[in-house]
Amino acid sequence: MNRRLCLITGASAGIGAEFARQYAALGWNLVLTARREDRLQALADEIRTRSGVDVTVMAEDLADPAAPARLVAALEGQGLAVDALVNNAGYGLPGTFFSTRWEDQAAFLQVLYTAPIELTHRLLPGMAARRFGRIINVASLAGYAAGSAGHTLYASVKAGLIKFSESINAECDALGHTDLHCTALCPGFTFSEFHDVNGTREATKQMPSWLWMDAAPVVAAGIEAVNRGRPVVVPGPVNKVMATLTRILPEPLGRAMVRAQSSRYRRMD
Ligand SMILES: NC(=O)c1ccc[n+]([C@@H]2O[C@H](COP(=O)([O-])OP(=O)(O)OC[C@H]3O[C@@H](n4cnc5c(N)ncnc54)[C@H](OP(=O)(O)O)[C@@H]3O)[C@@H](O)[C@H]2O)c1
């Protein structure tokens, strides 16, 4: 059967694993990547059994600047043409710009910014030639809000991914690629392993439950938005209200609100 193929980064947990389950349920074959190969293999087995699609595992550390080119070469080597790319791998880097090592900031930029952009650059021409493509960049509501103290580059990188997605979407339209779309998916607080990895679970547990979403509706919103050719989507009514507030509140007020609240979800130590 001639199925479409989706490459998902950060597929070993959380939002990425949910993207894998939902694209498989839609009948797509998958390539899953992340560092933890055992997790990827377990998810691949689960999905093959449940959905009957082909799942290929390619473990990579996206902090390695050579990883995106290696991934694309491995795909080409196996004759796998990518129809959808989900740039999802990510994490928060706790601490301030003062307290962190440059090596850790550079790795953060590589995983969350350069790798998604390079993968897009390498895979877009094939999508254009085949006249079909979907690119979802998992950004964040943080890309709308003011920058915060702690986790210094997170908001910058996510804001950059939103702008990048808008530009690629506009270029696809301007160049007449009518079935080639790029969308920034901007979740708010979403249940996953994200807050365990960055050490903010205890603090974020205190936040009201209405602020949180499950990964399933977040992912569904991303897939629907990219199919419709929307450059940006904010999933869920609460997140939509917050995104709107960041646009209509006076900037000093928005900054003051982030300053007052950010210690609940950002670590300064
Ligand atoms: N959860 C939220 O509240 C929230 C809100 C807004 C945006 N987001 C964004 O959503 C995306 C997914 O996060 P999540 O919430 O699903 O977190 P998660 O459950 O911690 O999953 C993160 C994924 O990224 C992968 N990853 C991390 N570092 C990597 C590296 N160096 N190389 C390759 N893969 C790497 C992890 O796999 P390995 O550890 O196996 O490598 C894992 O599969 C991120 O971009 C995050 O910024 C999350």
The ligand as an SDF file (V2000), in Angstrom:
LIG
                    3D

 48 52  0  0  0  0  0  0  0  0999 V2000
    4.8540   20.1640   27.6660 N   0  0  0  0  0  0  0  0  0  0  0  0
    4.6260   21.4760   27.5900 C   0  0  0  0  0  0  0  0  0  0  0  0
    4.0320   22.0840   28.5080 O   0  0  0  0  0  0  0  0  0  0  0  0
    5.0510   22.2240   26.3540 C   0  0  0  0  0  0  0  0  0  0  0  0
    4.5010   23.4910   26.1250 C   0  0  0  0  0  0  0  0  0  0  0  0
    4.8620   24.1940   24.9800 C   0  0  0  0  0  0  0  0  0  0  0  0
    5.7560   23.6520   24.0820 C   0  0  0  0  0  0  0  0  0  0  0  0
    6.2930   22.4140   24.3270 N   0  0  0  0  0  0  0  0  0  0  0  0
    7.2420   21.8850   23.3300 C   0  0  0  0  0  0  0  0  0  0  0  0
    6.8030   20.6130   22.9190 O   0  0  0  0  0  0  0  0  0  0  0  0
    7.9200   19.8640   22.4230 C   0  0  0  0  0  0  0  0  0  0  0  0
    7.8550   18.4490   22.9760 C   0  0  0  0  0  0  0  0  0  0  0  0
    8.0120   18.4950   24.3920 O   0  0  0  0  0  0  0  0  0  0  0  0
    7.2040   17.5400   25.3700 P   0  0  0  0  0  0  0  0  0  0  0  0
    6.3480   18.3890   26.1920 O   0  0  0  0  0  0  0  0  0  0  0  0
    6.6080   16.3890   24.6470 O   0  0  0  0  0  0  0  0  0  0  0  0
    8.4280   17.0540   26.3040 O   0  0  0  0  0  0  0  0  0  0  0  0
    9.0080   15.5850   26.6200 P   0  0  0  0  0  0  0  0  0  0  0  0
    7.8900   14.6780   27.0070 O   0  0  0  0  0  0  0  0  0  0  0  0
   10.1010   15.8090   27.5870 O   0  0  0  0  0  0  0  0  0  0  0  0
    9.5900   15.1040   25.2080 O   0  0  0  0  0  0  0  0  0  0  0  0
   10.7040   15.7550   24.6350 C   0  0  0  0  0  0  0  0  0  0  0  0
   11.2390   14.9370   23.4740 C   0  0  0  0  0  0  0  0  0  0  0  0
   12.3850   15.6330   22.9150 O   0  0  0  0  0  0  0  0  0  0  0  0
   13.4370   14.6880   22.7670 C   0  0  0  0  0  0  0  0  0  0  0  0
   14.7460   15.3200   22.8630 N   0  0  0  0  0  0  0  0  0  0  0  0
   15.2230   16.0960   23.8850 C   0  0  0  0  0  0  0  0  0  0  0  0
   16.5140   16.3940   23.6650 N   0  0  0  0  0  0  0  0  0  0  0  0
   16.8630   15.7980   22.4890 C   0  0  0  0  0  0  0  0  0  0  0  0
   18.0880   15.7070   21.7610 C   0  0  0  0  0  0  0  0  0  0  0  0
   19.2340   16.2760   22.1860 N   0  0  0  0  0  0  0  0  0  0  0  0
   18.0970   15.0070   20.6040 N   0  0  0  0  0  0  0  0  0  0  0  0
   16.9620   14.4000   20.1660 C   0  0  0  0  0  0  0  0  0  0  0  0
   15.7940   14.4300   20.8220 N   0  0  0  0  0  0  0  0  0  0  0  0
   15.7540   15.1180   21.9780 C   0  0  0  0  0  0  0  0  0  0  0  0
   13.2140   13.6780   23.8890 C   0  0  0  0  0  0  0  0  0  0  0  0
   13.7750   12.4200   23.5380 O   0  0  0  0  0  0  0  0  0  0  0  0
   15.1140   11.7770   24.1620 P   0  0  0  0  0  0  0  0  0  0  0  0
   15.2460   12.2590   25.5780 O   0  0  0  0  0  0  0  0  0  0  0  0
   14.8570   10.3000   24.0350 O   0  0  0  0  0  0  0  0  0  0  0  0
   16.2020   12.2470   23.2560 O   0  0  0  0  0  0  0  0  0  0  0  0
   11.6860   13.5620   23.8840 C   0  0  0  0  0  0  0  0  0  0  0  0
   11.2760   12.6130   22.9200 O   0  0  0  0  0  0  0  0  0  0  0  0
    9.1660   20.6550   22.8220 C   0  0  0  0  0  0  0  0  0  0  0  0
    9.6800   21.3350   21.6910 O   0  0  0  0  0  0  0  0  0  0  0  0
    8.6450   21.6540   23.8560 C   0  0  0  0  0  0  0  0  0  0  0  0
    9.4200   22.8360   23.8780 O   0  0  0  0  0  0  0  0  0  0  0  0
    5.9590   21.6970   25.4370 C   0  0  0  0  0  0  0  0  0  0  0  0
  1  2  1  0
  2  3  2  0
  2  4  1  0
  4  5  1  0
  4 48  2  0
  5  6  2  0
  6  7  1  0
  7  8  2  0
  8  9  1  0
  8 48  1  0
  9 10  1  0
  9 46  1  0
 10 11  1  0
 11 12  1  0
 11 44  1  0
 12 13  1  0
 13 14  1  0
 14 15  2  0
 14 16  1  0
 14 17  1  0
 17 18  1  0
 18 19  2  0
 18 20  1  0
 18 21  1  0
 21 22  1  0
 22 23  1  0
 23 24  1  0
 23 42  1  0
 24 25  1  0
 25 26  1  0
 25 36  1  0
 26 27  1  0
 26 35  1  0
 27 28  2  0
 28 29  1  0
 29 30  1  0
 29 35  2  0
 30 31  1  0
 30 32  2  0
 32 33  1  0
 33 34  2  0
 34 35  1  0
 36 37  1  0
 36 42  1  0
 37 38  1  0
 38 39  2  0
 38 40  1  0
 38 41  1  0
 42 43  1  0
 44 45  1  0
 44 46  1  0
 46 47  1  0
M  CHG  2   8   1  16  -1
M  END
$$$$
